[in-house]
Amino acid sequence: MDANDVAWDETRITPRDPSLPDAVRALRPDEILLAPNRVFIGFGVGRLAWGIIWEQDDTQTNRWTLYSNAEGLVKTVYEERK
């Protein structure tokens, strides 16, 4: 998933923002996009780009999913229900 393909209102945060947790900055992302129910952390550009996404399910709002996306291969890493 390329961040340019993301179709939601987002706020772009600089990856070097000192307010970010050290663990996020240590990943050295190329971009960070925030939305009310979603976070996208992107790495690389072009064909080698990939991302980590943490988002709330649209229909089951008590469900959140962490997944990775590289070249269209989506892998669920973690799910949580609150």
CNS distance restraints for C-alpha pairs under 8 A (distance, minus, plus):
assign (resid   1 and name CA) (resid   5 and name CA) 6.83 0.50 0.50
assign (resid   1 and name CA) (resid   6 and name CA) 7.91 0.50 0.50
assign (resid   1 and name CA) (resid  49 and name CA) 7.49 0.50 0.50
assign (resid   1 and name CA) (resid  50 and name CA) 6.32 0.50 0.50
assign (resid   1 and name CA) (resid  51 and name CA) 6.71 0.50 0.50
assign (resid   1 and name CA) (resid  69 and name CA) 5.76 0.50 0.50
assign (resid   1 and name CA) (resid  70 and name CA) 6.21 0.50 0.50
assign (resid   1 and name CA) (resid  71 and name CA) 6.50 0.50 0.50
assign (resid   1 and name CA) (resid  72 and name CA) 6.13 0.50 0.50
assign (resid   2 and name CA) (resid   6 and name CA) 7.20 0.50 0.50
assign (resid   2 and name CA) (resid  42 and name CA) 7.84 0.50 0.50
assign (resid   2 and name CA) (resid  45 and name CA) 7.87 0.50 0.50
assign (resid   2 and name CA) (resid  46 and name CA) 7.78 0.50 0.50
assign (resid   2 and name CA) (resid  49 and name CA) 6.79 0.50 0.50
assign (resid   2 and name CA) (resid  50 and name CA) 7.18 0.50 0.50
assign (resid   2 and name CA) (resid  51 and name CA) 7.78 0.50 0.50
assign (resid   3 and name CA) (resid  40 and name CA) 7.78 0.50 0.50
assign (resid   3 and name CA) (resid  42 and name CA) 6.99 0.50 0.50
assign (resid   8 and name CA) (resid  35 and name CA) 7.41 0.50 0.50
assign (resid   9 and name CA) (resid  35 and name CA) 6.20 0.50 0.50
assign (resid  10 and name CA) (resid  33 and name CA) 5.78 0.50 0.50
assign (resid  10 and name CA) (resid  34 and name CA) 5.14 0.50 0.50
assign (resid  10 and name CA) (resid  35 and name CA) 4.64 0.50 0.50
assign (resid  11 and name CA) (resid  33 and name CA) 5.49 0.50 0.50
assign (resid  11 and name CA) (resid  34 and name CA) 5.01 0.50 0.50
assign (resid  11 and name CA) (resid  35 and name CA) 6.40 0.50 0.50
assign (resid  12 and name CA) (resid  31 and name CA) 7.37 0.50 0.50
assign (resid  12 and name CA) (resid  32 and name CA) 5.85 0.50 0.50
assign (resid  12 and name CA) (resid  33 and name CA) 4.64 0.50 0.50
assign (resid  12 and name CA) (resid  34 and name CA) 6.43 0.50 0.50
assign (resid  13 and name CA) (resid  17 and name CA) 7.08 0.50 0.50
assign (resid  13 and name CA) (resid  31 and name CA) 7.06 0.50 0.50
assign (resid  13 and name CA) (resid  32 and name CA) 5.31 0.50 0.50
assign (resid  13 and name CA) (resid  33 and name CA) 6.18 0.50 0.50
assign (resid  13 and name CA) (resid  34 and name CA) 7.45 0.50 0.50
assign (resid  14 and name CA) (resid  31 and name CA) 6.57 0.50 0.50
assign (resid  14 and name CA) (resid  32 and name CA) 6.68 0.50 0.50
assign (resid  15 and name CA) (resid  20 and name CA) 7.88 0.50 0.50
assign (resid  15 and name CA) (resid  25 and name CA) 6.33 0.50 0.50
assign (resid  15 and name CA) (resid  28 and name CA) 7.01 0.50 0.50
assign (resid  15 and name CA) (resid  29 and name CA) 6.00 0.50 0.50
assign (resid  15 and name CA) (resid  30 and name CA) 6.48 0.50 0.50
assign (resid  15 and name CA) (resid  31 and name CA) 5.84 0.50 0.50
assign (resid  15 and name CA) (resid  32 and name CA) 6.25 0.50 0.50
assign (resid  16 and name CA) (resid  20 and name CA) 7.70 0.50 0.50
assign (resid  16 and name CA) (resid  25 and name CA) 6.36 0.50 0.50
assign (resid  20 and name CA) (resid  24 and name CA) 6.52 0.50 0.50
assign (resid  20 and name CA) (resid  25 and name CA) 6.61 0.50 0.50
assign (resid  21 and name CA) (resid  25 and name CA) 6.56 0.50 0.50
assign (resid  22 and name CA) (resid  26 and name CA) 5.94 0.50 0.50
assign (resid  23 and name CA) (resid  27 and name CA) 6.70 0.50 0.50
assign (resid  24 and name CA) (resid  28 and name CA) 7.35 0.50 0.50
assign (resid  24 and name CA) (resid  29 and name CA) 7.82 0.50 0.50
assign (resid  25 and name CA) (resid  29 and name CA) 7.11 0.50 0.50
assign (resid  29 and name CA) (resid  41 and name CA) 6.40 0.50 0.50
assign (resid  29 and name CA) (resid  42 and name CA) 5.80 0.50 0.50
assign (resid  29 and name CA) (resid  43 and name CA) 5.15 0.50 0.50
assign (resid  29 and name CA) (resid  44 and name CA) 7.98 0.50 0.50
assign (resid  30 and name CA) (resid  41 and name CA) 7.69 0.50 0.50
assign (resid  30 and name CA) (resid  42 and name CA) 5.71 0.50 0.50
assign (resid  30 and name CA) (resid  43 and name CA) 5.06 0.50 0.50
assign (resid  30 and name CA) (resid  44 and name CA) 6.43 0.50 0.50
assign (resid  31 and name CA) (resid  41 and name CA) 5.91 0.50 0.50
assign (resid  31 and name CA) (resid  42 and name CA) 5.13 0.50 0.50
assign (resid  31 and name CA) (resid  43 and name CA) 6.93 0.50 0.50
assign (resid  32 and name CA) (resid  39 and name CA) 7.32 0.50 0.50
assign (resid  32 and name CA) (resid  40 and name CA) 5.68 0.50 0.50
assign (resid  32 and name CA) (resid  41 and name CA) 4.62 0.50 0.50
assign (resid  32 and name CA) (resid  42 and name CA) 6.29 0.50 0.50
assign (resid  33 and name CA) (resid  39 and name CA) 5.83 0.50 0.50
assign (resid  33 and name CA) (resid  40 and name CA) 5.05 0.50 0.50
assign (resid  33 and name CA) (resid  41 and name CA) 6.57 0.50 0.50
assign (resid  34 and name CA) (resid  38 and name CA) 6.12 0.50 0.50
assign (resid  34 and name CA) (resid  39 and name CA) 4.75 0.50 0.50
assign (resid  34 and name CA) (resid  40 and name CA) 6.52 0.50 0.50
assign (resid  35 and name CA) (resid  39 and name CA) 6.27 0.50 0.50
assign (resid  37 and name CA) (resid  55 and name CA) 5.65 0.50 0.50
assign (resid  37 and name CA) (resid  56 and name CA) 5.40 0.50 0.50
assign (resid  38 and name CA) (resid  53 and name CA) 7.09 0.50 0.50
assign (resid  38 and name CA) (resid  54 and name CA) 5.64 0.50 0.50
assign (resid  38 and name CA) (resid  55 and name CA) 4.19 0.50 0.50
assign (resid  38 and name CA) (resid  56 and name CA) 6.44 0.50 0.50
assign (resid  39 and name CA) (resid  53 and name CA) 5.64 0.50 0.50
assign (resid  39 and name CA) (resid  54 and name CA) 5.26 0.50 0.50
assign (resid  39 and name CA) (resid  55 and name CA) 6.41 0.50 0.50
assign (resid  40 and name CA) (resid  51 and name CA) 6.70 0.50 0.50
assign (resid  40 and name CA) (resid  52 and name CA) 5.88 0.50 0.50
assign (resid  40 and name CA) (resid  53 and name CA) 4.65 0.50 0.50
assign (resid  40 and name CA) (resid  54 and name CA) 6.78 0.50 0.50
assign (resid  41 and name CA) (resid  51 and name CA) 5.52 0.50 0.50
assign (resid  41 and name CA) (resid  52 and name CA) 5.20 0.50 0.50
assign (resid  41 and name CA) (resid  53 and name CA) 6.46 0.50 0.50
assign (resid  42 and name CA) (resid  49 and name CA) 7.28 0.50 0.50
assign (resid  42 and name CA) (resid  50 and name CA) 5.99 0.50 0.50
assign (resid  42 and name CA) (resid  51 and name CA) 4.31 0.50 0.50
assign (resid  42 and name CA) (resid  52 and name CA) 6.52 0.50 0.50
assign (resid  43 and name CA) (resid  49 and name CA) 5.58 0.50 0.50
assign (resid  43 and name CA) (resid  50 and name CA) 5.42 0.50 0.50
assign (resid  43 and name CA) (resid  51 and name CA) 5.90 0.50 0.50
assign (resid  44 and name CA) (resid  48 and name CA) 6.08 0.50 0.50
assign (resid  44 and name CA) (resid  49 and name CA) 4.26 0.50 0.50
assign (resid  44 and name CA) (resid  50 and name CA) 6.56 0.50 0.50
assign (resid  45 and name CA) (resid  49 and name CA) 4.55 0.50 0.50
assign (resid  45 and name CA) (resid  50 and name CA) 7.98 0.50 0.50
assign (resid  47 and name CA) (resid  71 and name CA) 6.90 0.50 0.50
assign (resid  48 and name CA) (resid  70 and name CA) 7.58 0.50 0.50
assign (resid  48 and name CA) (resid  71 and name CA) 7.51 0.50 0.50
assign (resid  49 and name CA) (resid  70 and name CA) 6.53 0.50 0.50
assign (resid  49 and name CA) (resid  71 and name CA) 7.46 0.50 0.50
assign (resid  50 and name CA) (resid  68 and name CA) 7.31 0.50 0.50
assign (resid  50 and name CA) (resid  69 and name CA) 5.63 0.50 0.50
assign (resid  50 and name CA) (resid  70 and name CA) 4.36 0.50 0.50
assign (resid  50 and name CA) (resid  71 and name CA) 7.05 0.50 0.50
assign (resid  51 and name CA) (resid  68 and name CA) 5.61 0.50 0.50
assign (resid  51 and name CA) (resid  69 and name CA) 5.36 0.50 0.50
assign (resid  51 and name CA) (resid  70 and name CA) 6.60 0.50 0.50
assign (resid  52 and name CA) (resid  66 and name CA) 7.20 0.50 0.50
assign (resid  52 and name CA) (resid  67 and name CA) 5.86 0.50 0.50
assign (resid  52 and name CA) (resid  68 and name CA) 4.53 0.50 0.50
assign (resid  52 and name CA) (resid  69 and name CA) 6.58 0.50 0.50
assign (resid  53 and name CA) (resid  65 and name CA) 7.87 0.50 0.50
assign (resid  53 and name CA) (resid  66 and name CA) 5.65 0.50 0.50
assign (resid  53 and name CA) (resid  67 and name CA) 5.39 0.50 0.50
assign (resid  53 and name CA) (resid  68 and name CA) 6.17 0.50 0.50
assign (resid  53 and name CA) (resid  69 and name CA) 7.86 0.50 0.50
assign (resid  54 and name CA) (resid  64 and name CA) 6.97 0.50 0.50
assign (resid  54 and name CA) (resid  65 and name CA) 5.61 0.50 0.50
assign (resid  54 and name CA) (resid  66 and name CA) 4.39 0.50 0.50
assign (resid  54 and name CA) (resid  67 and name CA) 6.59 0.50 0.50
assign (resid  55 and name CA) (resid  64 and name CA) 5.47 0.50 0.50
assign (resid  55 and name CA) (resid  65 and name CA) 5.51 0.50 0.50
assign (resid  55 and name CA) (resid  66 and name CA) 6.69 0.50 0.50
assign (resid  56 and name CA) (resid  60 and name CA) 7.89 0.50 0.50
assign (resid  56 and name CA) (resid  61 and name CA) 6.06 0.50 0.50
assign (resid  56 and name CA) (resid  62 and name CA) 7.45 0.50 0.50
assign (resid  56 and name CA) (resid  63 and name CA) 5.91 0.50 0.50
assign (resid  56 and name CA) (resid  64 and name CA) 4.37 0.50 0.50
assign (resid  56 and name CA) (resid  65 and name CA) 6.49 0.50 0.50
assign (resid  57 and name CA) (resid  61 and name CA) 5.40 0.50 0.50
assign (resid  57 and name CA) (resid  62 and name CA) 7.49 0.50 0.50
assign (resid  57 and name CA) (resid  63 and name CA) 5.59 0.50 0.50
assign (resid  57 and name CA) (resid  64 and name CA) 5.95 0.50 0.50
assign (resid  57 and name CA) (resid  65 and name CA) 7.37 0.50 0.50
assign (resid  62 and name CA) (resid  81 and name CA) 5.24 0.50 0.50
assign (resid  62 and name CA) (resid  82 and name CA) 5.04 0.50 0.50
assign (resid  63 and name CA) (resid  79 and name CA) 7.05 0.50 0.50
assign (resid  63 and name CA) (resid  80 and name CA) 5.71 0.50 0.50
assign (resid  63 and name CA) (resid  81 and name CA) 4.40 0.50 0.50
assign (resid  63 and name CA) (resid  82 and name CA) 6.58 0.50 0.50
assign (resid  64 and name CA) (resid  79 and name CA) 5.71 0.50 0.50
assign (resid  64 and name CA) (resid  80 and name CA) 5.24 0.50 0.50
assign (resid  64 and name CA) (resid  81 and name CA) 6.31 0.50 0.50
assign (resid  65 and name CA) (resid  76 and name CA) 7.12 0.50 0.50
assign (resid  65 and name CA) (resid  77 and name CA) 7.68 0.50 0.50
assign (resid  65 and name CA) (resid  78 and name CA) 5.87 0.50 0.50
assign (resid  65 and name CA) (resid  79 and name CA) 4.45 0.50 0.50
assign (resid  65 and name CA) (resid  80 and name CA) 6.47 0.50 0.50
assign (resid  66 and name CA) (resid  76 and name CA) 6.16 0.50 0.50
assign (resid  66 and name CA) (resid  77 and name CA) 5.55 0.50 0.50
assign (resid  66 and name CA) (resid  78 and name CA) 5.08 0.50 0.50
assign (resid  66 and name CA) (resid  79 and name CA) 6.26 0.50 0.50
assign (resid  67 and name CA) (resid  74 and name CA) 6.76 0.50 0.50
assign (resid  67 and name CA) (resid  75 and name CA) 5.43 0.50 0.50
assign (resid  67 and name CA) (resid  76 and name CA) 4.27 0.50 0.50
assign (resid  67 and name CA) (resid  77 and name CA) 5.06 0.50 0.50
assign (resid  67 and name CA) (resid  78 and name CA) 6.90 0.50 0.50
assign (resid  68 and name CA) (resid  73 and name CA) 7.95 0.50 0.50
assign (resid  68 and name CA) (resid  74 and name CA) 5.65 0.50 0.50
assign (resid  68 and name CA) (resid  75 and name CA) 5.31 0.50 0.50
assign (resid  68 and name CA) (resid  76 and name CA) 6.62 0.50 0.50
assign (resid  68 and name CA) (resid  77 and name CA) 7.21 0.50 0.50
assign (resid  69 and name CA) (resid  73 and name CA) 5.49 0.50 0.50
assign (resid  69 and name CA) (resid  74 and name CA) 4.47 0.50 0.50
assign (resid  69 and name CA) (resid  75 and name CA) 6.52 0.50 0.50
assign (resid  70 and name CA) (resid  74 and name CA) 6.74 0.50 0.50
